């Protein structure tokens, strides 16, 4: 396996990626990866890309605009619409590679990236198979109910005030990407800090900050409107012990998918087990490879 540094254009932004190439002659297909909120290619998506390549898949892990080594400002800003566009352009780039059969391209989304993968697959027939691994399944009503109406309204008021200040001052406001003590943060609580705040996930291109309005983007994402439109064969892998995204969310998404589908529930103890713990990641990769082999 080799890794090639690559770049490609997305709506005028230069994006940077790592193309993980299997041994020549062993190629079985290709997969584009998109990952968690605030994540960069040297973290979860790169970890998965390396293991897909070992199994014969040309695998692209890249930094979305505004993050990591890619262009875009404000830095560390979650732009939900743009992330789907970046993913679409990543598929275009991958299909243009000589190692890739255009009819054998899959997309894999981990955590928040699962929402973007669903939104792409719903309307892009070039995606021939889809894997959602420890995926988020946000919709605004779900988030509203889990925060509670009063807390949710207070957060929306906070974001409105931030937007007003930014308009008046021209200065972008930032929150921590992780905060083990809780809010304000993109990923509050001790569990995200166990990954991003330790050697497990700390990387030079990752910074512990995100624009405050990134969190508004995160909390108002909707996947429910797209899932019924996904006819692409879809594999859902989720952790039984995931408290951040309960397995019931994955089961509800599975039930709503209209096409060919499979569900694998692994005996994890938390959400981030499926980021880098090989006891869980390798069974997820094994099932994804088997699923892709069948449907690509």
N, C-alpha and C positions, 0 to 999 in steps of 0.2 A: 504494500500500500504506500502511496505517495500523497503528499499534500501540495497543491499548487495555489499560490496566491493569485487571486483574480479580481478584476474590477468590471463593473458594468453600470450602465446608465439607467436611472429610474426618474423619469419626468424632469430631466436636467440635473439631477443630483448624481454624484459619483459614489457608488456603493462598493464596499470592499468585502470580499468573501474568501473563504478557504474551500477549495474544491478537493475533496477526498476521493482519490482514485484507487480502485481495486487493482490487483495484479492484472496486466494485460491478458485478454482472453478469458477472464473470469466474469466479465460484466453480465449482470442479470437484469439490470434496469437502473433507474435513477430516482433520486428523492431530494426534494428541497425541504429544508427544515426552518421552522420559525419557532421562537421560544418565549420564555417568561417575560413579564413586565420588567423593564430595566436591563434585561439580559443582553450580553454581547456574545459574539461567535466563539470566543475562547472559553465559554462556560458550557451551559447545557447543550446547545445545538451542536457545538463542536465535539462534545463527548459522544453524542448520538451519531454524528456523521462519521466519526472514526470507526465506530462499531458496525455501522451499515456498510462501510467500505470493506471491512474485513470479510463481510458476507457477500461481496460481489456487487454492491450497489455504488454507483457514482453518486456522491452525497455532497450537497452544497450547504454549508453553514455561512451565513453572511450577517453583517451588521445593517440593520434598518437605518434609514436616514435619521439623523440627529443623535445617533448612538455609536459608541465605539470608534472604529477607524473610518466610518463613512462620513460623508459631508452632511450638512444641514444644520440650520439654526432655527429656534433656540436649541442649544445642546441639551441632551437628556430630556427631550420632550416627546411624549407619547402622542403620536398623530394617528388615530385609528384608521381613518380613510386612507392616509398615505401608506400605512403598513400593508394594506391589502394591495395597493398599487405596486409597492416594492416587491411583494410576493409574486404578483403577476409578471413583473419584469424579470424576476429571478427565474421563473419558469421559462420565459422566452430565452434568457441567456443560456440556461442549461440545455434546452432543445437545440440551440445552435452549436453545441459542442460536438465534435466528431465521434466521441465515445458514446453518445447518447442516442438511443432509438426514440424518436418523437412519440411513438405509441406506447412507450414504457416509462412514463413519468408519474411519480407519486408525490404527494405532499404530506409531511408529518408536522403536526403542531403540538407543542408541549406547553402546558399551563395556558397563559393568556394567548399564546400563539395558536392554540386550538380554535379560538374564535375566529381569528383571521383566516386560518386554513379553511374553516367552514364557509366563511363569506366568499372566499375565492372559488372554492369548489362548486358552490351553488350556481355559478354563472360561467365557469371556464371549463369547457369540455376537454381541454388538453390534459387536465388532471384526471388520470385514469384510475387512481386509487388514493384513499385518504386514511391517515392514521391519526387519531386523537389520543394523546398520551398524557395522563394526569391533567386533562384539559379543564379549563374554566368553562362554565356554561351560564355566563351572566345574562340577565335581562334586567332592565331598570326596576320592574316591579319586585323581582326577587331580592335585589339589593336593598330596595326601599323597605321591604318587610323584614329583612334580616338586621338592618340597622335600627329599625323602628322609625315610625313616622316623624317623631320629634327630632331624633338625631339626624335623620336624613335631611330634613328641612334645614337644620342648622348647618350641615355641611354645604348644602346648595347655597345658603346665604353667604357662607365663608368664601366659596368660589366666586360668587357674584362680586363680593367686595374686592377680591384679588384682581378680577378682570377689570374692575373700575380703576383700581390703583395703577395697574399696568398701563391702562389707556392714558392716564393722567401723567404718569412719570416716565413711561417708556422703559421701565426697568422690569425685567422678568424676575418673578419670585420663585424661589426653590424650596422644596421640602427634602428631607432625607428619603432616599429610596427605601432604606430599611431603618426601623427604629424599634429595638427590642422592648421599649417601654410602651409602645402603642402609637397613637396618632400624635402629631401629624407625620404621615409617611405614605409612600406608595405601597409598601408591604409592611404593615405594622406587626409587632409581636415578636416573641423570641424565635419562632421556627424559621422564618426567612433569614434571620441573623445567623442561625446555625450554618447556613450555606454561604450567603454572600459576605458575612462578617468574619469568616474564618478562611483558612487556607483551602478549604474545599472549593470555594467559589471566588475568592479574591483574585483579581487579575488586573494587570496594569491599565488595561483599556476600560475597566469598569470603575465608575465613581459612585459614591454613596450619595447621590442626589438625583432629583427629577424635578421638572417644573411642577409647581403646585397644581397647575391646571391639567397636568398629565393624569392626576388622580381623578379629576372630573371625567376625563375621557374613559378611564378604567371603569369607573362606577356606573357609567351610562351606556356601556356597550350592550348590544343586543345580539344574541345568537338564535333566539327562538323563532324569529321571522325567517331565518335562512335554513334551518335544519330541514323543514318539510320540502325544501326545494333541492336538496342534495340527493341526486340519484347516483352519484359516484359510489362505487363499493367502498364501504367505510368500516374501519376497525376502531373500536373504542377500548382502550386499556386504562384501567383506573385502579387506585389503591383502596382496599377495604377500610384501612385505618386512616384515610384522608379526612381530616377535620376541617381543613381550609376549604376544600371543595367536596362536600359529602358525596359518597358513592351514589346516593339517590339521585343527584343531579345527572350523573352519567347514565344511570338507568333510564331516567326520563328522556334524555336525549336519544338514547338507543331506541326507545319505544317510538319516538317521533320520526325517526329516519324512515323514508319510504322505500329505499332500495335495498340492495344486497348489503348485509351487515353482520358483524360479529362483535361480541362483547367478551373481554377477558378481565376478570377482577383478581388482582393479586393481593396477597396477604401483607401489605405494607403496614407500617406503624404510624405513618404521617404522610404529608404531601410531598416533601422533598426527597423521600426515599427514591422516587422515580426520576430524580434529577441526575444522580450519580452513584447510587448504591447498586453494584453489579448484580447482587442477588435478585434484584427486582428489574433492573434495566435489561439484563440479558434475556430473561423470558419475554419481556416486551419486544425486544428486537427480534427474537426468534419468531414470535407470532406475527409481527409486522412483515418480516421477510417471507414467511409462508403465505401470508395474505396477499402480499404484492406479487409473489410468484404466480399465484392462482389467477389474479385479476389483471395483471399487466400483459 
